[in-house]
Protein backbone atom coordinates (compact mmCIF):
# COMPACT_ATOMS: atom_id res chain seq x y z
CA UNK A 1 0.00 0.00 0.00
CA UNK A 2 1.33 3.40 -0.98
CA UNK A 3 -0.42 6.76 -0.88
CA UNK A 4 1.29 9.59 -2.73
CA UNK A 5 0.38 13.26 -2.56
CA UNK A 6 1.93 15.42 -5.27
CA UNK A 7 1.89 19.23 -5.35
CA UNK A 8 -1.37 19.38 -3.40
CA UNK A 9 -2.73 22.90 -2.94
CA UNK A 10 -5.86 24.25 -1.27
CA UNK A 11 -6.88 27.82 -0.49
CA UNK A 12 -9.75 29.19 1.56
CA UNK A 13 -10.16 32.71 0.20
CA UNK A 14 -6.86 34.53 0.78
CA UNK A 15 -5.57 31.79 3.10
CA UNK A 16 -3.32 29.20 1.47
CA UNK A 17 -3.95 26.12 3.63
CA UNK A 18 -1.80 23.81 1.48
CA UNK A 19 0.90 25.06 -0.88
CA UNK A 20 2.27 22.42 -3.29
CA UNK A 21 2.52 19.71 -0.62
CA UNK A 22 4.17 16.45 -1.71
CA UNK A 23 4.40 13.41 0.58
CA UNK A 24 4.73 9.67 -0.02
CA UNK A 25 3.16 7.43 2.64
CA UNK A 26 4.27 3.78 2.64
CA UNK A 27 2.34 0.77 3.91
CA UNK A 28 3.65 -0.98 6.99
CA UNK A 29 4.66 2.32 8.61
CA UNK A 30 3.33 4.87 11.05
CA UNK A 31 3.79 8.19 9.27
CA UNK A 32 3.15 11.21 11.48
CA UNK A 33 2.08 14.60 10.16
CA UNK A 34 3.29 17.28 12.56
CA UNK A 35 2.84 21.03 12.71
CA UNK A 36 1.45 23.90 14.72
CA UNK A 37 -2.15 25.13 14.41
CA UNK A 38 -2.64 26.54 10.93
CA UNK A 39 0.17 24.50 9.43
CA UNK A 40 -2.17 22.62 7.07
CA UNK A 41 -2.40 19.27 8.90
CA UNK A 42 -6.19 19.14 9.03
CA UNK A 43 -6.60 20.21 5.41
CA UNK A 44 -4.17 17.50 4.27
CA UNK A 45 -6.01 14.86 6.31
CA UNK A 46 -9.38 15.98 4.96
CA UNK A 47 -8.04 15.86 1.40
CA UNK A 48 -6.82 12.29 1.93
CA UNK A 49 -10.21 11.43 3.43
CA UNK A 50 -12.14 12.91 0.51
CA UNK A 51 -13.81 15.58 2.63
CA UNK A 52 -11.89 18.45 1.01
CA UNK A 53 -11.39 18.79 -2.74
CA UNK A 54 -7.91 20.18 -3.52
CA UNK A 55 -7.50 23.13 -5.89
CA UNK A 56 -4.48 21.53 -7.56
CA UNK A 57 -2.22 18.50 -7.34
CA UNK A 58 -2.97 14.81 -7.16
CA UNK A 59 -3.46 11.87 -4.80
CA UNK A 60 -2.59 8.36 -5.94
CA UNK A 61 -3.24 5.09 -4.13
CA UNK A 62 -1.01 2.21 -5.21
CA UNK A 63 -0.29 4.09 -8.42
CA UNK A 64 -3.96 4.70 -9.21
CA UNK A 65 -4.87 8.37 -9.35
CA UNK A 66 -7.91 9.40 -7.31
CA UNK A 67 -10.00 11.18 -9.91
CA UNK A 68 -12.92 12.28 -7.73
CA UNK A 69 -12.32 13.26 -4.12
CA UNK A 70 -15.12 12.10 -1.83
CA UNK A 71 -15.50 10.05 1.36
CA UNK A 72 -17.00 7.23 -0.71
CA UNK A 73 -13.92 7.19 -2.95
CA UNK A 74 -11.65 7.09 0.10
CA UNK A 75 -13.64 4.19 1.53
CA UNK A 76 -13.37 2.34 -1.78
CA UNK A 77 -9.59 2.49 -1.33
CA UNK A 78 -9.99 1.14 2.25
CA UNK A 79 -9.05 4.50 3.78
CA UNK A 80 -10.66 5.08 7.17
CA UNK A 81 -10.28 8.27 9.17
CA UNK A 82 -10.81 9.03 12.86
CA UNK A 83 -11.30 12.78 12.77
CA UNK A 84 -10.42 15.22 15.52
CA UNK A 85 -14.13 15.90 15.98
CA UNK A 86 -15.85 13.00 17.77
CA UNK A 87 -18.73 12.02 15.49
CA UNK A 88 -21.40 9.82 17.10
CA UNK A 89 -25.18 9.47 16.90
CA UNK A 90 -26.04 10.32 20.54
CA UNK A 91 -29.40 8.54 20.70
CA UNK A 92 -28.11 5.24 19.34
CA UNK A 93 -26.22 2.49 21.11
CA UNK A 94 -22.48 1.91 20.97
CA UNK A 95 -23.13 -1.10 18.72
CA UNK A 96 -25.24 0.96 16.34
CA UNK A 97 -22.56 3.66 16.26
CA UNK A 98 -19.76 1.19 15.55
CA UNK A 99 -21.80 -0.22 12.65
CA UNK A 100 -22.99 3.22 11.50
CA UNK A 101 -22.70 3.41 7.71
CA UNK A 102 -21.95 -0.30 7.43
CA UNK A 103 -23.54 -1.83 4.33
CA UNK A 104 -27.17 -2.73 5.31
CA UNK A 105 -27.01 -6.14 3.62
CA UNK A 106 -23.76 -7.07 5.33
CA UNK A 107 -25.00 -5.78 8.66
CA UNK A 108 -28.20 -7.84 8.42
CA UNK A 109 -26.18 -10.88 7.44
CA UNK A 110 -23.97 -10.54 10.50
CA UNK A 111 -26.90 -10.39 12.94
CA UNK A 112 -27.32 -8.47 16.17
CA UNK A 113 -25.62 -10.91 18.53
CA UNK A 114 -22.53 -11.05 16.32
CA UNK A 115 -22.50 -7.26 16.08
CA UNK A 116 -22.49 -7.02 19.87
CA UNK A 117 -19.77 -9.69 20.16
CA UNK A 118 -17.53 -7.94 17.66
CA UNK A 119 -18.09 -4.53 19.30
CA UNK A 120 -17.17 -5.96 22.71
CA UNK A 121 -14.06 -7.51 21.17
CA UNK A 122 -12.99 -4.18 19.65
CA UNK A 123 -13.56 -2.34 22.93
CA UNK A 124 -11.47 -4.93 24.76
CA UNK A 125 -8.64 -4.40 22.27
CA UNK A 126 -8.87 -0.66 22.89
CA UNK A 127 -8.67 -0.96 26.68
CA UNK A 128 -12.38 -0.53 27.48
CA UNK A 129 -13.47 -4.07 28.35
CA UNK A 130 -16.08 -2.94 30.90
CA UNK A 131 -18.09 -0.73 28.54
CA UNK A 132 -21.81 -1.47 28.11
CA UNK A 133 -22.10 -1.68 24.33
CA UNK A 134 -25.90 -1.37 24.55
CA UNK A 135 -25.68 2.07 26.19
CA UNK A 136 -26.55 5.16 24.14
CA UNK A 137 -23.50 7.01 22.87
CA UNK A 138 -24.78 10.35 24.15
CA UNK A 139 -24.66 9.03 27.72
CA UNK A 140 -20.99 8.10 27.47
CA UNK A 141 -17.96 10.09 28.60
CA UNK A 142 -15.85 11.51 25.77
CA UNK A 143 -13.27 8.75 26.27
CA UNK A 144 -15.78 6.02 25.36
CA UNK A 145 -17.22 8.08 22.52
CA UNK A 146 -13.73 8.35 21.07
CA UNK A 147 -13.19 4.61 21.41
CA UNK A 148 -16.53 4.09 19.64
CA UNK A 149 -15.31 6.11 16.66
CA UNK A 150 -11.96 4.31 16.58
CA UNK A 151 -13.73 0.93 16.77
CA UNK A 152 -15.94 1.98 13.84
CA UNK A 153 -12.84 2.57 11.72
CA UNK A 154 -11.17 -0.69 12.79
CA UNK A 155 -14.30 -2.73 12.05
CA UNK A 156 -13.88 -1.89 8.36
CA UNK A 157 -10.37 -3.42 8.29
CA UNK A 158 -8.65 -0.43 6.70
CA UNK A 159 -5.55 -0.58 4.55
CA UNK A 160 -4.97 3.06 5.47
CA UNK A 161 -5.95 4.24 8.95
CA UNK A 162 -5.78 7.99 9.60
CA UNK A 163 -5.77 9.04 13.26
CA UNK A 164 -6.26 12.80 13.56
CA UNK A 165 -5.64 13.70 17.23
CA UNK A 166 -7.42 10.43 18.09
CA UNK A 167 -5.64 10.14 21.45
CA UNK A 168 -6.74 13.55 22.74
CA UNK A 169 -9.70 12.19 24.72
CA UNK A 170 -8.04 8.93 25.78
CA UNK A 171 -6.42 8.04 29.09
CA UNK A 172 -2.99 6.44 29.23
CA UNK A 173 -4.39 2.90 29.41
CA UNK A 174 -6.58 3.40 26.36
CA UNK A 175 -3.85 5.24 24.47
CA UNK A 176 -1.37 2.43 25.07
CA UNK A 177 -3.98 -0.12 23.97
CA UNK A 178 -4.54 1.87 20.77
CA UNK A 179 -0.79 1.97 20.12
CA UNK A 180 -0.66 -1.83 20.47
CA UNK A 181 -3.40 -2.08 17.85
CA UNK A 182 -1.46 0.35 15.64
CA UNK A 183 1.68 -1.78 15.95
CA UNK A 184 -0.24 -4.90 14.91
CA UNK A 185 -1.72 -3.08 11.93
CA UNK A 186 1.70 -1.81 10.90
CA UNK A 187 3.13 -5.33 11.11
CA UNK A 188 0.38 -6.54 8.77
CA UNK A 189 1.25 -3.91 6.16
CA UNK A 190 -1.37 -1.28 7.00
CA UNK A 191 -0.40 2.37 6.57
CA UNK A 192 -1.18 4.45 9.66
CA UNK A 193 -1.14 8.23 9.24
CA UNK A 194 -0.90 9.76 12.70
CA UNK A 195 -1.55 13.34 13.80
CA UNK A 196 -0.80 14.42 17.37
CA UNK A 197 0.38 17.54 19.18
CA UNK A 198 1.97 15.39 21.92
CA UNK A 199 5.68 15.03 21.26
CA UNK A 200 6.04 11.96 23.50
CA UNK A 201 3.47 10.14 21.34
CA UNK A 202 5.20 11.20 18.14
CA UNK A 203 8.52 9.87 19.41
CA UNK A 204 6.97 6.65 20.67
CA UNK A 205 4.99 5.54 17.62
CA UNK A 206 6.43 7.20 14.49
CA UNK A 207 8.51 5.58 11.77
CA UNK A 208 8.62 8.79 9.76
CA UNK A 209 7.50 12.37 10.38
CA UNK A 210 6.49 15.02 7.86
CA UNK A 211 6.58 18.53 9.30
CA UNK A 212 4.27 21.20 7.87
CA UNK A 213 4.55 24.93 8.40
CA UNK A 214 2.24 27.55 6.86
CA UNK A 215 0.85 25.01 4.41
CA UNK A 216 4.22 23.81 3.15
CA UNK A 217 6.38 20.77 3.80
CA UNK A 218 9.42 21.79 5.84
CA UNK A 219 11.06 18.35 6.04
CA UNK A 220 10.57 14.59 6.11
CA UNK A 221 12.38 12.98 9.05
CA UNK A 222 13.12 9.26 9.38
CA UNK A 223 12.99 7.31 12.64
CA UNK A 224 16.75 7.36 13.19
CA UNK A 225 16.86 11.16 13.02
CA UNK A 226 13.91 11.92 15.27
CA UNK A 227 14.39 14.09 18.32
CA UNK A 228 11.96 16.46 20.05
CA UNK A 229 14.40 19.36 19.75
CA UNK A 230 14.85 18.90 16.00
CA UNK A 231 11.13 18.53 15.35
CA UNK A 232 10.29 21.61 17.43
CA UNK A 233 12.84 23.66 15.49
CA UNK A 234 11.27 22.54 12.22
CA UNK A 235 7.78 23.45 13.45
CA UNK A 236 8.75 26.93 14.66
CA UNK A 237 8.00 29.95 12.46
CA UNK A 238 10.94 31.17 10.45
CA UNK A 239 13.13 33.54 12.37
CA UNK A 240 12.09 32.22 15.81
C-alpha positions as CSV (number, residue, x, y, z in Angstrom):
1,X,0.0,0.0,0.0
2,X,1.3,3.4,-1.0
3,X,-0.4,6.8,-0.9
4,X,1.3,9.6,-2.7
5,X,0.4,13.3,-2.6
6,X,1.9,15.4,-5.3
7,X,1.9,19.2,-5.4
8,X,-1.4,19.4,-3.4
9,X,-2.7,22.9,-2.9
10,X,-5.9,24.2,-1.3
11,X,-6.9,27.8,-0.5
12,X,-9.8,29.2,1.6
13,X,-10.2,32.7,0.2
14,X,-6.9,34.5,0.8
15,X,-5.6,31.8,3.1
16,X,-3.3,29.2,1.5
17,X,-3.9,26.1,3.6
18,X,-1.8,23.8,1.5
19,X,0.9,25.1,-0.9
20,X,2.3,22.4,-3.3
21,X,2.5,19.7,-0.6
22,X,4.2,16.5,-1.7
23,X,4.4,13.4,0.6
24,X,4.7,9.7,0.0
25,X,3.2,7.4,2.6
26,X,4.3,3.8,2.6
27,X,2.3,0.8,3.9
28,X,3.7,-1.0,7.0
29,X,4.7,2.3,8.6
30,X,3.3,4.9,11.1
31,X,3.8,8.2,9.3
32,X,3.2,11.2,11.5
33,X,2.1,14.6,10.2
34,X,3.3,17.3,12.6
35,X,2.8,21.0,12.7
36,X,1.4,23.9,14.7
37,X,-2.1,25.1,14.4
38,X,-2.6,26.5,10.9
39,X,0.2,24.5,9.4
40,X,-2.2,22.6,7.1
41,X,-2.4,19.3,8.9
42,X,-6.2,19.1,9.0
43,X,-6.6,20.2,5.4
44,X,-4.2,17.5,4.3
45,X,-6.0,14.9,6.3
46,X,-9.4,16.0,5.0
47,X,-8.0,15.9,1.4
48,X,-6.8,12.3,1.9
49,X,-10.2,11.4,3.4
50,X,-12.1,12.9,0.5
51,X,-13.8,15.6,2.6
52,X,-11.9,18.5,1.0
53,X,-11.4,18.8,-2.7
54,X,-7.9,20.2,-3.5
55,X,-7.5,23.1,-5.9
56,X,-4.5,21.5,-7.6
57,X,-2.2,18.5,-7.3
58,X,-3.0,14.8,-7.2
59,X,-3.5,11.9,-4.8
60,X,-2.6,8.4,-5.9
61,X,-3.2,5.1,-4.1
62,X,-1.0,2.2,-5.2
63,X,-0.3,4.1,-8.4
64,X,-4.0,4.7,-9.2
65,X,-4.9,8.4,-9.4
66,X,-7.9,9.4,-7.3
67,X,-10.0,11.2,-9.9
68,X,-12.9,12.3,-7.7
69,X,-12.3,13.3,-4.1
70,X,-15.1,12.1,-1.8
71,X,-15.5,10.0,1.4
72,X,-17.0,7.2,-0.7
73,X,-13.9,7.2,-2.9
74,X,-11.7,7.1,0.1
75,X,-13.6,4.2,1.5
76,X,-13.4,2.3,-1.8
77,X,-9.6,2.5,-1.3
78,X,-10.0,1.1,2.3
79,X,-9.0,4.5,3.8
80,X,-10.7,5.1,7.2
81,X,-10.3,8.3,9.2
82,X,-10.8,9.0,12.9
83,X,-11.3,12.8,12.8
84,X,-10.4,15.2,15.5
85,X,-14.1,15.9,16.0
86,X,-15.8,13.0,17.8
87,X,-18.7,12.0,15.5
88,X,-21.4,9.8,17.1
89,X,-25.2,9.5,16.9
90,X,-26.0,10.3,20.5
91,X,-29.4,8.5,20.7
92,X,-28.1,5.2,19.3
93,X,-26.2,2.5,21.1
94,X,-22.5,1.9,21.0
95,X,-23.1,-1.1,18.7
96,X,-25.2,1.0,16.3
97,X,-22.6,3.7,16.3
98,X,-19.8,1.2,15.6
99,X,-21.8,-0.2,12.7
100,X,-23.0,3.2,11.5
101,X,-22.7,3.4,7.7
102,X,-22.0,-0.3,7.4
103,X,-23.5,-1.8,4.3
104,X,-27.2,-2.7,5.3
105,X,-27.0,-6.1,3.6
106,X,-23.8,-7.1,5.3
107,X,-25.0,-5.8,8.7
108,X,-28.2,-7.8,8.4
109,X,-26.2,-10.9,7.4
110,X,-24.0,-10.5,10.5
111,X,-26.9,-10.4,12.9
112,X,-27.3,-8.5,16.2
113,X,-25.6,-10.9,18.5
114,X,-22.5,-11.1,16.3
115,X,-22.5,-7.3,16.1
116,X,-22.5,-7.0,19.9
117,X,-19.8,-9.7,20.2
118,X,-17.5,-7.9,17.7
119,X,-18.1,-4.5,19.3
120,X,-17.2,-6.0,22.7
121,X,-14.1,-7.5,21.2
122,X,-13.0,-4.2,19.6
123,X,-13.6,-2.3,22.9
124,X,-11.5,-4.9,24.8
125,X,-8.6,-4.4,22.3
126,X,-8.9,-0.7,22.9
127,X,-8.7,-1.0,26.7
128,X,-12.4,-0.5,27.5
129,X,-13.5,-4.1,28.3
130,X,-16.1,-2.9,30.9
131,X,-18.1,-0.7,28.5
132,X,-21.8,-1.5,28.1
133,X,-22.1,-1.7,24.3
134,X,-25.9,-1.4,24.5
135,X,-25.7,2.1,26.2
136,X,-26.6,5.2,24.1
137,X,-23.5,7.0,22.9
138,X,-24.8,10.4,24.1
139,X,-24.7,9.0,27.7
140,X,-21.0,8.1,27.5
141,X,-18.0,10.1,28.6
142,X,-15.8,11.5,25.8
143,X,-13.3,8.8,26.3
144,X,-15.8,6.0,25.4
145,X,-17.2,8.1,22.5
146,X,-13.7,8.4,21.1
147,X,-13.2,4.6,21.4
148,X,-16.5,4.1,19.6
149,X,-15.3,6.1,16.7
150,X,-12.0,4.3,16.6
151,X,-13.7,0.9,16.8
152,X,-15.9,2.0,13.8
153,X,-12.8,2.6,11.7
154,X,-11.2,-0.7,12.8
155,X,-14.3,-2.7,12.0
156,X,-13.9,-1.9,8.4
157,X,-10.4,-3.4,8.3
158,X,-8.6,-0.4,6.7
159,X,-5.5,-0.6,4.5
160,X,-5.0,3.1,5.5
161,X,-6.0,4.2,9.0
162,X,-5.8,8.0,9.6
163,X,-5.8,9.0,13.3
164,X,-6.3,12.8,13.6
165,X,-5.6,13.7,17.2
166,X,-7.4,10.4,18.1
167,X,-5.6,10.1,21.4
168,X,-6.7,13.6,22.7
169,X,-9.7,12.2,24.7
170,X,-8.0,8.9,25.8
171,X,-6.4,8.0,29.1
172,X,-3.0,6.4,29.2
173,X,-4.4,2.9,29.4
174,X,-6.6,3.4,26.4
175,X,-3.9,5.2,24.5
176,X,-1.4,2.4,25.1
177,X,-4.0,-0.1,24.0
178,X,-4.5,1.9,20.8
179,X,-0.8,2.0,20.1
180,X,-0.7,-1.8,20.5
181,X,-3.4,-2.1,17.8
182,X,-1.5,0.3,15.6
183,X,1.7,-1.8,15.9
184,X,-0.2,-4.9,14.9
185,X,-1.7,-3.1,11.9
186,X,1.7,-1.8,10.9
187,X,3.1,-5.3,11.1
188,X,0.4,-6.5,8.8
189,X,1.3,-3.9,6.2
190,X,-1.4,-1.3,7.0
191,X,-0.4,2.4,6.6
192,X,-1.2,4.4,9.7
193,X,-1.1,8.2,9.2
194,X,-0.9,9.8,12.7
195,X,-1.5,13.3,13.8
196,X,-0.8,14.4,17.4
197,X,0.4,17.5,19.2
198,X,2.0,15.4,21.9
199,X,5.7,15.0,21.3
200,X,6.0,12.0,23.5
201,X,3.5,10.1,21.3
202,X,5.2,11.2,18.1
203,X,8.5,9.9,19.4
204,X,7.0,6.6,20.7
205,X,5.0,5.5,17.6
206,X,6.4,7.2,14.5
207,X,8.5,5.6,11.8
208,X,8.6,8.8,9.8
209,X,7.5,12.4,10.4
210,X,6.5,15.0,7.9
211,X,6.6,18.5,9.3
212,X,4.3,21.2,7.9
213,X,4.5,24.9,8.4
214,X,2.2,27.5,6.9
215,X,0.9,25.0,4.4
216,X,4.2,23.8,3.1
217,X,6.4,20.8,3.8
218,X,9.4,21.8,5.8
219,X,11.1,18.4,6.0
220,X,10.6,14.6,6.1
221,X,12.4,13.0,9.1
222,X,13.1,9.3,9.4
223,X,13.0,7.3,12.6
224,X,16.8,7.4,13.2
225,X,16.9,11.2,13.0
226,X,13.9,11.9,15.3
227,X,14.4,14.1,18.3
228,X,12.0,16.5,20.0
229,X,14.4,19.4,19.8
230,X,14.9,18.9,16.0
231,X,11.1,18.5,15.4
232,X,10.3,21.6,17.4
233,X,12.8,23.7,15.5
234,X,11.3,22.5,12.2
235,X,7.8,23.4,13.4
236,X,8.8,26.9,14.7
237,X,8.0,29.9,12.5
238,X,10.9,31.2,10.5
239,X,13.1,33.5,12.4
240,X,12.1,32.2,15.8
